[in-house]
Amino acid sequence: MKILNVMTPKTTDNFKLIILTTLCILLVHCKESNPIDKLPVISSQLTMNNVTATTAEYGATITNDNGQTVSSRGICWSTKIDPTVKDSVKTSGQGIGIFTATIVSLKPATTYYIRAFAINAAGTKYGGTLSFTTQKLTNVTTCKVNNFTTTSAFSGGTIVDNSISITAKGICWSTSQNPTIDLATKTNDGTGNSDFTSNIVNLNPSTTYYVRAYIVTKDGVAYGSQETFSTLAEIPKTGTLSDVDGNTYHYITIGTQRWMVENLRTTKYRNGVLIGTTPTLDTNILNEITPKYQWANNGDESSIATYGRLYTWYAVNDSRGLAPNGWHIATSTDWTTLLNYLMANGYNYDKTTSDNKVAQSLASNSGWMTSSIIGSPGYDTSKNNSTGLSMYPTAGRFNNGFYSNGFQFAAWTQTEYDSSNALYIQFNNNGTSLLMQLPSNKCFGCAVRCVMD
């Protein structure tokens, strides 16, 4: 059978036109419906802040949603490059704009890759990839250095992970940065995972030191952060000082204490306010509530360079301060410390190191009534004052007048006994002991000795 060709040139051209038109319509439709053009736009800027051993803060910006609402946005991260929402994810709201959040539960000393994402009806869009590395976790932190003196200080360590087994721990220090346990200058504060304190000793005055806590585990040595401090300047063993009146005093060192050699003689409190005195030398003040007075010894202003002044205990204890700056009225504890040192170091008149026989070592070389008691201040004054404290036998003042010089040295302590009495110390011309813990009426007038703070 013969097949006829029914396609004329005209019908062929029409058929081509129809096919071409159809293809154009399809292409236009495909272009208009391309979902890539509807994805959100993410700023190229991704910020990372405050990266620690286990956390990090991030921030990102969705600048355009391309007409399709952003239903979810956030950050994805992984230890592999170009993380996706199938990895670790932290969402942070919806819509366009800036968003921030904190990533937690990261591994210490680990490099992570992170990028922002935004999701709308067209799909998921990712921002650029950024990497960061978490800090190394130190299982111990170094405590702040405190209570430092000319030759010592305190520090310690706080254990971060209580599950680890610690075979040694302590503090190491040096005048160079980043000290290690290879140095001899370290403490060994035991084992176990409890926090610890350390006493840093044998330091030099006026010196800067660097300190780190350390722990030893099966994995090796870990150090805490470095702390730094400077020791105090060394205080001279002898010297002078002045009070608010401008009076000059000398001080000496006995054991660990620095004592004024003279009795206090100021007429003012530390802030410059005058301390009152009685209208007459024999004014009775016993019935006054809290009399705050001072007097020249026995009322004689010309004697104050030797004997100092007498004060009621209420003046001694006034909050405005009686002692010069950097000094305080000796407490009962201060006097006990002095006594114990003197007894232990051969200041008893017979050079023994037991019992209390130190009166002669404290007494001045003159002014004492004579005594026949061996070892007493009045027996042989040339043997007095081996300490150098030169305590003269001052007069005292009862509530209505003075008693004579030459009999005893008596001084207030800053220690209260009860509502009416305070403690004072004394020794007599015919005694060998420093008498302690003696209560007396707070209205009485006694001398005062000061100790450096």
Secondary structure, DSSP 8 states (H G I E B T S, - for coil): --------HHHHHHHHHHHHHHHHHHHHHHHHT-GGGGS-EE-S--EEE---SS-EEEEEEEEE-TTS---EEEEEEESSSS--TTSEEEE--SSSEEEEEEE-S--TT-EEEEEEEEEETTEEEE---EEEE-----SEEE---BS--SS-EEEEEEES-TTS--SEEEEEEESSSS--TTSS-B----SSSS-EEEEE-S--TT-EEEEEEEEEETTEEEE---EEEE------SSEEEE-TT--EEEEEEETTEEEESS----SB-TTS-B-B--SSTT---TTSSS--BEEEGGG-GGGHHHH-EEE-HHHHT-TT-SS-TTEEE--HHHHHHHHHHHHHTT-STT--SSS---HHHHB-SSS-----STTSTTT-GGG--SSS--B-----EETTEE--TTSEEEEEEEEE-SSSEEEEEEEETT--S-EEEEEEETTSBBB--EEE-
